């Protein structure tokens, strides 16, 4: 990756005066990832299209104040527990852990003041052939009522000319639960196009998904088969082709806001492919996680603007690799438990390429 390089600048200051930095990782052909220390968030991702034109493909803001004022999770590192924990409580080794509810009666994305609201510290920058930045956040024992001091690191690395890898790791001083993810909102048309993602073609390596109740908590019972449902993306379908289907689950999520149960496998493997027929951009998502939350931007309601435009419903799609939602309350789900003798690890790769674009 001879063209790669890295730079570091100041993105702004928090109301208390603390400085927020931004690190830029540059690949080939204009590929570029910009990461800010507020929320360890992916603020910009520049990707070339089929004609070589570079545009930003992630929602977000150009200024720090907008991130601080409006909590929308744009590009953020989410934790201590991504997604929902039902009724904001769970049992751990016979002790009831009560969390702060922030999504109706439930705890969502770490509660009212999750990792996306924290100022992370840059602890390493590598300007070698695979440029990277590593950020650290130390979550105190009892923060948001989670047990254990949690030392969390996230590394953004360019692992190819147009490939971004995100690696998470965490250690705890007491047994706890951990589920981290990146919460980027993607539009492969590029933000300058001003289009939605309903024509993006989505393929998922998932034969089952988790049906939810009206508050987005998984229903009791096993995962549901995707066969014969609007959730069957085993072959490519436009995101919007069945998003208005007369289906109870589509109505619960106001579109897609569901965990897909990825096919079992070892290590990092292909989980999803998204293609924009307009721009020709293709994104493959590879991960070692058991689940992938697909969110079709159903609650983006034109009340938020960023990067020179107003964001509207279905302007972006989120693909969030993670442990399944509400796992601390569901012994039948993959475990989110982390003990002091273990290390939490999570690896996700976003691999970009191009296909033929529509005329």
GIPEBEL-V299393 format. One record per residue. N is the residue number from 1. RES is the residue in one letter. SS is DSSP state (2 for helix, 1 for strand, 0 for the rest). NEAR is the number of other ideal C-beta (glycine too) atoms within 10 Angstrom. Layout:
{{N;RES;SS;NEAR} {N;RES;SS;NEAR}}
//
This chain:
{{1;X;0;17} {2;X;0;7} {3;X;0;11} {4;X;0;18} {5;X;1;14} {6;X;1;16} {7;X;1;13} {8;X;1;12} {9;X;1;9} {10;X;1;10} {11;X;1;19} {12;X;1;16} {13;X;1;12} {14;X;0;14} {15;X;0;8} {16;X;0;6} {17;X;0;6} {18;X;0;10} {19;X;1;12} {20;X;1;19} {21;X;1;19} {22;X;1;20} {23;X;1;23} {24;X;1;18} {25;X;1;25} {26;X;1;18} {27;X;0;25} {28;X;0;15} {29;X;0;13} {30;X;0;15} {31;X;0;23} {32;X;1;18} {33;X;1;25} {34;X;1;23} {35;X;1;28} {36;X;1;25} {37;X;0;22} {38;X;1;22} {39;X;0;28} {40;X;0;33} {41;X;1;29} {42;X;1;24} {43;X;1;26} {44;X;1;21} {45;X;1;23} {46;X;1;19} {47;X;1;29} {48;X;1;23} {49;X;0;21} {50;X;0;17} {51;X;0;9} {52;X;0;9} {53;X;0;13} {54;X;1;14} {55;X;1;19} {56;X;1;18} {57;X;0;25} {58;X;1;22} {59;X;0;24} {60;X;0;24} {61;X;0;22} {62;X;0;11} {63;X;0;12} {64;X;2;20} {65;X;2;12} {66;X;2;17} {67;X;2;27} {68;X;2;16} {69;X;2;10} {70;X;0;14} {71;X;0;16} {72;X;0;21} {73;X;0;26} {74;X;0;26} {75;X;0;27} {76;X;1;28} {77;X;1;28} {78;X;1;24} {79;X;0;28} {80;X;0;29} {81;X;1;31} {82;X;0;29} {83;X;0;27} {84;X;1;24} {85;X;1;27} {86;X;2;19} {87;X;2;17} {88;X;2;20} {89;X;1;17} {90;X;1;21} {91;X;1;11} {92;X;1;15} {93;X;0;9} {94;X;0;5} {95;X;1;9} {96;X;1;8} {97;X;1;17} {98;X;1;11} {99;X;0;22} {100;X;0;12} {101;X;0;16} {102;X;0;19} {103;X;1;17} {104;X;0;13} {105;X;0;12} {106;X;1;21} {107;X;1;29} {108;X;1;22} {109;X;0;26} {110;X;0;29} {111;X;0;22} {112;X;0;15} {113;X;0;13} {114;X;0;25} {115;X;2;25} {116;X;2;23} {117;X;2;17} {118;X;0;21} {119;X;1;17} {120;X;0;24} {121;X;1;14} {122;X;1;15} {123;X;1;11} {124;X;1;11} {125;X;1;14} {126;X;1;14} {127;X;0;14} {128;X;0;10} {129;X;0;10} {130;X;0;16} {131;X;0;23} {132;X;1;21} {133;X;1;25} {134;X;1;20} {135;X;1;24} {136;X;1;15} {137;X;1;21} {138;X;1;12} {139;X;1;23} {140;X;0;10} {141;X;0;13} {142;X;0;11} {143;X;2;19} {144;X;2;19} {145;X;2;14} {146;X;0;25} {147;X;0;18} {148;X;0;23} {149;X;0;17} {150;X;1;25} {151;X;1;14} {152;X;1;24} {153;X;1;18} {154;X;1;24} {155;X;1;18} {156;X;1;22} {157;X;1;20} {158;X;1;24} {159;X;1;17} {160;X;1;18} {161;X;0;15} {162;X;0;20} {163;X;1;20} {164;X;1;27} {165;X;1;19} {166;X;1;24} {167;X;1;18} {168;X;1;23} {169;X;1;16} {170;X;1;23} {171;X;1;17} {172;X;1;26} {173;X;0;12} {174;X;0;16} {175;X;0;16} {176;X;1;25} {177;X;1;22} {178;X;0;24} {179;X;1;27} {180;X;0;29} {181;X;1;29} {182;X;1;26} {183;X;1;23} {184;X;0;25} {185;X;1;24} {186;X;1;24} {187;X;0;27} {188;X;0;26} {189;X;0;24} {190;X;0;21} {191;X;2;21} {192;X;2;12} {193;X;2;14} {194;X;0;13} {195;X;0;18} {196;X;0;20} {197;X;0;22} {198;X;0;18} {199;X;0;16} {200;X;0;28} {201;X;1;19} {202;X;1;22} {203;X;1;17} {204;X;1;27} {205;X;0;20} {206;X;1;22} {207;X;1;15} {208;X;1;17} {209;X;1;25} {210;X;0;25} {211;X;0;19} {212;X;1;20} {213;X;0;11} {214;X;0;10} {215;X;0;13} {216;X;0;22} {217;X;0;22} {218;X;1;24} {219;X;0;13} {220;X;0;9} {221;X;0;9} {222;X;0;11} {223;X;0;20} {224;X;1;17} {225;X;1;12} {226;X;0;18} {227;X;0;10} {228;X;0;7} {229;X;0;15} {230;X;0;18} {231;X;0;25} {232;X;0;16} {233;X;0;22} {234;X;0;14} {235;X;0;9} {236;X;0;13} {237;X;1;16} {238;X;1;15} {239;X;0;22} {240;X;0;17} {241;X;0;13} {242;X;0;18} {243;X;0;18} {244;X;0;12} {245;X;0;14} {246;X;0;8} {247;X;0;14} {248;X;2;10} {249;X;2;19} {250;X;2;21} {251;X;2;12} {252;X;2;17} {253;X;2;19} {254;X;0;13} {255;X;0;25} {256;X;0;26} {257;X;1;19} {258;X;1;25} {259;X;1;29} {260;X;1;25} {261;X;1;23} {262;X;1;23} {263;X;0;15} {264;X;0;7} {265;X;0;12} {266;X;0;6} {267;X;0;8} {268;X;0;15} {269;X;1;15} {270;X;1;17} {271;X;1;26} {272;X;1;23} {273;X;1;18} {274;X;1;23} {275;X;1;24} {276;X;0;27} {277;X;0;16} {278;X;0;17} {279;X;0;26} {280;X;0;20} {281;X;1;27} {282;X;1;19} {283;X;1;23} {284;X;1;17} {285;X;1;20} {286;X;1;19} {287;X;1;26} {288;X;0;18} {289;X;0;23} {290;X;0;20} {291;X;1;28} {292;X;1;26} {293;X;1;23} {294;X;1;23} {295;X;1;20} {296;X;0;27} {297;X;0;25} {298;X;0;15} {299;X;0;12} {300;X;0;20} {301;X;0;11} {302;X;0;10} {303;X;0;10} {304;X;1;16} {305;X;1;12} {306;X;1;19} {307;X;0;18} {308;X;0;9} {309;X;1;12} {310;X;1;13} {311;X;1;22} {312;X;0;15} {313;X;0;16} {314;X;0;20} {315;X;0;23} {316;X;0;24} {317;X;1;25} {318;X;1;21} {319;X;1;25} {320;X;1;23} {321;X;1;27} {322;X;1;27} {323;X;0;26} {324;X;0;25} {325;X;0;28} {326;X;0;24} {327;X;2;25} {328;X;2;24} {329;X;2;16} {330;X;0;18} {331;X;0;8} {332;X;0;10} {333;X;0;20} {334;X;0;15} {335;X;0;13} {336;X;0;25} {337;X;1;17} {338;X;1;21} {339;X;0;11} {340;X;0;12} {341;X;0;8} {342;X;0;13} {343;X;0;10} {344;X;1;21} {345;X;1;11} {346;X;1;22} {347;X;1;17} {348;X;1;24} {349;X;1;22} {350;X;1;26} {351;X;1;17} {352;X;1;21} {353;X;1;17} {354;X;1;18} {355;X;0;13} {356;X;0;9} {357;X;0;16} {358;X;0;10} {359;X;0;3}}
//
